[in-house]
Amino acid sequence: MKTIRTLLALLMIAPASADRPNILFITADDMNRDSVGAFGCTIEGITPNIDKLAAEGTAFDRGFVNIAICMPCRAVWMTGRYPHRSGALGFDRIKPDVPSLPEALKQGGYYNALFGKEIHVVPSRHAAFDLIRTERELRSGRDPQAYAAAMRDAIGAAKEAGKPFFIMANAHDPHRPFSGSKGDYKDVPEASRRITPDEVVVPGFLPDLPDIRTELADYFTSVRRADDVVGAILAELDKAGLTGNTLVIFLSDHGMPLPFAKTNCYLASTATPWIVRWPGHAEPGARDGDHFVSGIDIAPTFLAAAGLENLAGADGSSILPILEGKAQPERNKAFTSINAPYSGKPFPMRAVNDGESLYIWNGWADGKAYFQNESMSGLTYKAMKAAAKSDPAIAARVKLYDNRVPQELYDLRTDPDCLRNLIGESSEKAASLTKALQQQMKATNDPQLENFQSQVGLAPD
């Protein structure tokens, strides 16, 4: 009876279907923010479809994810909670008592569909999705035409049900294996354009070595194929005549799967190409560089657009007021973390970014522990290890990546690649950011709070 009363109450408060937008959430896998043309990539024509989406909507220059690992990041999106508050610290399921976005939307009258990354998107809540197209059905999550067919199926089913839809469409590119790499899938389409090693721009946090250029060329070709998928998805929305009443958000789950990006807390780890298109609400071609928006805000934003209440216990809030031109001065920082790059081995990290500086606490760094993560596979890390034997500068970078130091501080205005650690040189800024991080950890009941205070030398707040 209680469940029936709850559902009836939700139906009574939910707006009529005609008043609510369709919701399309498009994600890329392991794509750096600056791998997108609209966010600064200089490779000609790298992401024409994503760039078009940005031109038709609002781009957020301070968009972040809260954790740079696939599954826990997607759990943040689906719950509005930081990882330590949902239970999804690494490759873990959310706690049974944590509410989720698809459940709330389904109860509120939406038709829900999930395309790809199904094992990483709240697998314990798959009953809330009316339609699921698996990675395999989407040809390893890399076939634009398979995504187009899935869109047609979902749009048609939602229309038949007389409901607005929520579609979460997850491209699997540019996650490894990269297009053209040794381990590449044999049964997937080629990208619409192949990027050559000469074309790539080597990020400042990596050395410019031949094998790194080779791997980056394969990575950027995969970025182009992800863009092909985005284009196919949006084309079906246009064909159905639903663009005008569909809220679209695009972003990536974190940075590229290379050292100093994915599975870390650096700027390249958590900065994401965040775009919102919603005709009549998001100003076409606008850019917001004032407000920090992060993964915890995804679920609250979609629910607000649907006219539904925020999830109980959510840490985030809707970004719709920003689209309406309302300032939110409290959005002045992003908090990010790493807990376990894979099940069973903790590597606790916490970070805070205020736009000027980035502070990182590496709770596992004792000078002996050796970092392990997926970004060490492939050509780039191996090339760095080989070059380190004769190049002291690269050797220092490899050692930092392998063993880290307890605290890091970077001036993002002059050093966005996070190359010069200012701990010991900028004590006032370090004190300010460690205090902000301490307060956030306390407010969210972070289990690492005592360790952080002890290692950094902070008195309990």
C-alpha positions in Angstrom: 0.0 0.0 0.0 2.8 2.4 0.8 4.4 1.9 -2.6 1.0 2.5 -4.3 0.4 5.7 -2.3 3.9 6.9 -3.2 3.4 6.3 -6.9 0.0 8.0 -6.8 1.5 11.0 -5.1 4.3 11.2 -7.7 1.7 11.0 -10.5 -0.3 13.8 -8.9 2.6 16.2 -8.6 4.3 15.3 -11.9 3.5 17.8 -14.7 1.6 16.6 -17.7 3.7 14.9 -20.4 3.2 17.8 -22.9 4.7 20.2 -20.4 7.9 18.3 -19.9 10.9 18.0 -22.2 12.5 14.9 -23.5 15.9 14.4 -22.0 18.9 13.1 -24.0 22.1 12.5 -22.1 25.1 11.8 -24.4 28.4 10.8 -22.9 31.9 10.0 -24.3 34.3 7.6 -22.6 37.8 8.9 -21.7 37.7 12.1 -23.7 39.7 15.1 -22.6 38.0 18.4 -22.5 40.6 20.0 -24.9 40.2 17.1 -27.3 37.0 18.8 -28.6 37.3 21.6 -31.1 34.8 23.8 -29.2 37.1 23.5 -26.2 40.4 24.3 -27.8 41.5 21.3 -29.9 43.4 22.6 -32.9 43.2 19.4 -35.0 41.2 20.5 -38.0 37.6 19.1 -38.0 38.2 16.8 -35.0 34.7 17.0 -33.6 32.3 18.7 -36.1 29.1 17.3 -34.5 30.0 18.2 -30.9 31.1 21.6 -32.1 27.7 22.1 -33.8 26.0 21.1 -30.6 28.1 23.7 -28.6 27.2 26.4 -31.2 23.5 25.6 -30.7 23.7 25.5 -26.9 25.7 26.7 -23.9 29.2 25.5 -23.2 30.6 25.4 -19.6 34.3 26.1 -19.4 34.3 25.1 -15.7 32.6 21.7 -16.1 34.1 18.9 -14.1 33.4 15.3 -13.1 33.9 14.4 -9.5 35.9 11.2 -10.0 38.0 10.2 -13.1 37.0 6.5 -13.3 34.3 5.2 -15.5 31.9 3.3 -13.1 32.0 5.6 -10.0 31.7 8.7 -12.2 28.5 7.4 -13.8 27.2 6.5 -10.3 27.7 10.1 -9.4 25.7 11.2 -12.4 22.9 8.8 -11.6 22.7 9.6 -7.8 23.8 13.2 -7.5 26.2 12.1 -4.7 29.9 12.0 -4.2 31.3 8.5 -4.4 31.8 8.0 -0.7 28.1 8.9 -0.1 26.7 6.4 -2.7 28.9 3.4 -2.0 30.3 3.4 -5.5 33.9 4.1 -4.5 35.4 2.2 -7.4 33.9 -0.6 -9.5 31.2 -1.0 -6.9 27.4 -0.8 -6.9 25.5 1.9 -5.1 24.0 1.2 -1.7 20.5 -0.3 -1.8 19.0 2.7 0.0 20.4 5.3 -2.4 17.8 6.6 -4.9 18.7 7.0 -8.5 17.8 9.2 -11.5 16.3 6.5 -13.7 14.0 5.3 -10.9 12.8 8.8 -10.2 12.2 9.6 -13.8 10.4 6.3 -14.4 8.1 6.9 -11.3 7.6 10.4 -12.7 6.2 9.1 -16.0 9.3 9.0 -18.3 10.2 6.3 -20.7 13.8 5.4 -20.0 16.4 4.0 -22.4 20.1 3.1 -21.9 22.6 2.7 -24.8 26.0 1.2 -24.0 28.1 1.2 -20.8 25.4 -0.9 -19.2 27.7 -2.6 -16.8 28.9 0.8 -15.5 25.5 2.6 -15.2 23.9 1.7 -11.9 23.5 -2.1 -12.8 21.5 -2.7 -9.7 18.8 -0.3 -11.0 18.4 -1.6 -14.6 14.8 -2.4 -13.9 14.1 1.3 -14.2 15.1 1.2 -17.9 12.4 0.3 -20.4 14.9 -0.4 -23.1 18.6 -1.3 -22.9 20.9 -1.6 -25.9 24.1 -3.3 -24.8 27.7 -2.7 -25.8 27.7 -5.8 -27.9 24.5 -4.8 -29.7 26.1 -1.4 -30.5 29.1 -3.2 -32.0 31.5 -2.6 -29.0 29.7 0.8 -28.5 31.4 2.2 -31.6 28.9 2.0 -34.5 27.1 5.2 -35.3 24.4 3.4 -37.3 23.7 1.1 -34.4 23.1 4.1 -32.1 20.9 5.6 -34.8 18.8 2.5 -34.8 18.6 2.4 -31.0 17.4 6.0 -31.1 14.6 5.2 -33.5 13.5 2.3 -31.3 13.5 4.3 -28.1 11.8 7.4 -29.7 9.1 5.1 -31.3 8.5 3.2 -28.0 8.2 6.4 -26.0 5.7 7.8 -28.5 3.6 4.7 -28.4 3.6 4.8 -24.6 2.6 8.4 -24.7 5.5 9.4 -22.5 8.4 11.8 -22.7 11.8 10.0 -22.9 15.0 9.9 -21.0 17.7 8.4 -23.1 21.3 8.0 -21.8 23.4 7.3 -24.9 27.0 6.3 -24.0 29.6 6.2 -26.7 32.5 3.8 -25.9 35.1 5.8 -27.7 37.7 7.0 -27.2 38.3 4.4 -24.5 40.9 1.8 -25.2 41.4 -0.1 -27.5 42.0 2.9 -29.7 41.1 2.9 -33.4 44.0 1.4 -35.3 45.9 0.3 -32.2 47.3 -3.2 -31.8 44.3 -4.4 -29.7 41.6 -2.6 -31.8 38.3 -4.4 -32.3 38.0 -6.0 -35.8 34.2 -5.7 -36.2 33.7 -2.0 -35.7 33.4 0.8 -38.3 36.3 3.1 -39.1 36.2 6.7 -38.0 35.1 9.1 -40.7 38.6 10.6 -40.6 41.9 9.2 -39.5 44.2 11.5 -37.5 48.0 11.2 -38.2 50.9 11.4 -35.7 52.0 14.7 -37.4 48.6 16.3 -36.7 48.3 15.6 -33.0 49.0 18.2 -30.4 50.9 16.5 -27.5 49.5 17.6 -24.2 51.9 19.6 -22.1 51.7 17.0 -19.3 53.3 14.4 -21.6 56.7 14.4 -23.3 56.8 14.6 -27.1 58.0 11.1 -28.1 57.3 9.2 -31.3 55.4 6.3 -29.7 53.3 8.9 -27.8 52.4 10.6 -31.0 51.5 7.3 -32.5 49.2 6.5 -29.6 47.7 10.0 -29.6 46.9 9.7 -33.3 44.9 6.5 -32.5 43.3 8.2 -29.6 42.2 11.2 -31.6 40.9 9.0 -34.4 38.7 7.4 -31.7 37.6 10.9 -30.6 36.5 11.5 -34.2 34.5 8.2 -34.2 32.9 9.2 -30.9 31.9 12.4 -32.7 30.4 10.3 -35.5 28.2 8.5 -32.9 27.1 11.9 -31.5 26.2 13.1 -34.9 24.1 9.9 -35.7 22.2 10.3 -32.4 21.4 13.9 -32.9 20.4 13.3 -36.5 17.7 10.9 -35.4 16.4 13.4 -32.9 16.1 15.9 -35.8 14.4 13.5 -38.1 11.8 12.8 -35.4 11.1 16.5 -35.1 11.9 16.5 -31.4 14.9 18.8 -31.2 12.9 21.8 -30.0 11.5 20.0 -27.0 14.6 18.0 -25.9 17.1 18.9 -23.3 20.5 17.6 -24.4 23.6 17.5 -22.2 26.9 16.2 -23.5 30.0 15.5 -21.5 32.8 12.9 -21.0 33.3 10.8 -17.9 36.9 12.0 -17.5 40.1 12.6 -19.3 42.1 10.5 -21.8 43.5 7.1 -20.5 47.1 8.3 -20.4 49.4 9.2 -17.5 48.4 12.4 -15.6 44.8 12.3 -16.9 42.4 9.4 -16.3 42.3 7.9 -12.8 43.8 11.0 -11.2 42.8 14.4 -9.9 44.8 16.7 -12.2 43.1 19.3 -14.4 43.3 16.9 -17.4 41.7 14.2 -15.3 38.4 15.8 -14.3 37.8 18.7 -16.7 35.0 17.7 -19.1 33.5 19.2 -22.3 30.2 20.1 -20.8 27.5 21.3 -23.3 23.8 22.0 -22.7 21.3 22.5 -25.6 17.7 23.2 -24.8 16.0 25.5 -27.3 14.3 28.4 -25.5 16.4 27.8 -22.4 20.1 27.5 -23.2 21.4 30.5 -25.2 22.9 29.3 -28.5 26.6 29.9 -28.7 26.9 31.1 -25.1 29.8 30.2 -22.8 29.8 30.2 -19.1 33.2 30.6 -17.5 32.0 31.8 -14.1 30.3 28.8 -12.5 31.7 25.5 -11.5 29.3 22.7 -12.5 30.1 19.1 -11.8 28.8 15.5 -12.0 26.8 15.8 -8.8 24.6 18.3 -10.7 23.5 16.1 -13.5 20.6 14.2 -11.8 19.3 17.4 -10.1 19.3 19.3 -13.4 17.4 16.6 -15.3 14.9 16.2 -12.5 14.3 20.0 -12.3 13.7 20.1 -16.0 11.2 17.3 -15.7 9.4 19.2 -12.9 10.3 16.5 -10.3 11.9 16.9 -6.9 15.7 16.4 -6.4 16.9 13.0 -5.2 16.9 12.6 -1.4 20.5 13.0 -0.1 21.8 14.5 -3.3 25.0 16.6 -3.0 24.4 18.5 -6.2 21.8 21.0 -7.4 20.2 22.0 -10.7 22.2 24.2 -13.1 19.0 25.5 -14.8 19.1 28.9 -13.0 22.4 29.5 -14.7 20.8 29.1 -18.1 18.2 31.6 -17.0 20.9 34.1 -16.3 20.8 33.9 -12.5 24.2 34.0 -10.8 25.1 31.3 -8.4 28.2 32.6 -6.6 28.4 29.5 -4.4 29.6 27.6 -7.4 33.2 28.6 -7.0 35.0 25.3 -6.6 35.1 21.7 -7.8 35.8 18.8 -5.5 37.2 15.6 -6.9 38.5 12.3 -5.6 39.9 8.9 -6.3 39.3 5.9 -4.0 40.2 2.7 -5.7 41.3 2.5 -9.4 40.2 -1.1 -9.3 38.5 -3.3 -6.8 40.5 -4.1 -3.6 43.4 -1.7 -3.8 42.8 1.8 -2.3 44.7 4.8 -3.5 42.8 7.6 -1.7 43.2 11.1 -3.3 41.2 14.3 -2.7 41.4 17.5 -4.6 39.9 21.0 -4.8 40.0 23.4 -7.7 39.0 27.1 -7.3 39.9 28.2 -10.8 43.2 29.7 -9.9 44.8 26.8 -8.1 44.5 23.1 -7.8 45.3 21.3 -4.5 45.7 17.5 -4.4 46.1 15.3 -1.3 47.5 11.8 -2.1 46.7 9.8 1.1 48.5 6.7 -0.2 51.8 8.4 -1.1 54.5 7.3 1.4 57.4 7.2 -0.9 57.2 3.4 -1.3 53.7 2.6 -2.6 53.5 2.2 -6.4 50.5 3.6 -8.3 48.7 1.2 -10.5 46.0 2.0 -13.1 44.8 1.4 -16.6 46.5 4.5 -18.0 49.8 2.7 -17.6 48.9 0.3 -20.4 49.6 1.1 -24.0 52.5 2.9 -25.7 52.7 6.2 -23.8 53.7 5.0 -20.3 56.1 2.5 -21.8 57.7 5.2 -23.9 58.1 7.4 -20.8 59.7 4.6 -18.9 62.2 3.9 -21.7 63.0 7.6 -22.2 63.5 8.0 -18.4 66.7 5.9 -18.6 68.5 8.7 -20.3 66.4 11.9 -19.7 66.4 13.2 -16.1 63.3 15.4 -16.7 61.2 12.5 -18.0 62.6 10.3 -15.2 61.3 12.8 -12.6 57.9 12.8 -14.2 57.7 9.0 -14.2 58.8 8.9 -10.5 56.1 11.4 -9.6 53.5 9.4 -11.5 54.6 6.1 -9.9 55.0 7.2 -6.3 53.5 10.7 -6.0 54.0 13.0 -3.1 51.6 13.6 -0.2 50.5 17.1 -1.3 50.5 18.9 -4.7 49.6 22.5 -5.5 49.5 24.0 -9.0 48.8 27.5 -10.3 46.3 26.8 -13.1 46.6 30.3 -14.5 50.3 29.7 -15.5 50.6 25.9 -15.2 47.4 24.1 -16.4 49.4 21.0 -17.2 50.4 20.8 -13.5 54.1 20.5 -13.9 55.5 22.7 -11.1 54.4 21.7 -7.5 54.2 24.8 -5.4 53.8 23.1 -2.0 56.3 24.8 0.2 56.3 28.0 -1.9 52.7 29.2 -1.6 51.8 28.4 2.0 48.9 30.9 2.1 47.1 29.4 -0.9 47.8 25.8 0.3 46.3 26.7 3.7 43.2 28.2 2.1 42.5 25.2 -0.1 43.3 22.6 2.5 40.8 24.3 4.8 38.2 24.3 2.0 38.8 20.6 1.4 38.6 19.8 5.1 35.2 21.6 5.3 33.9 19.7 2.3 35.1 16.4 3.6 33.4 17.1 7.0 30.1 18.2 5.4 29.9 15.0 3.3 31.1 12.6 6.0 34.1 11.6 4.0 35.7 8.5 5.7 39.2 9.9 4.7 38.8 13.0 6.8 40.8 11.9 9.8 43.6 10.6 7.6 43.7 13.8 5.7 43.8 16.0 8.9 46.5 13.8 10.4 48.7 13.7 7.4 48.4 17.4 6.5 48.5 18.6 10.1 45.1 20.1 10.4 43.2 20.4 13.7 39.7 18.9 13.6 37.3 21.6 12.4 
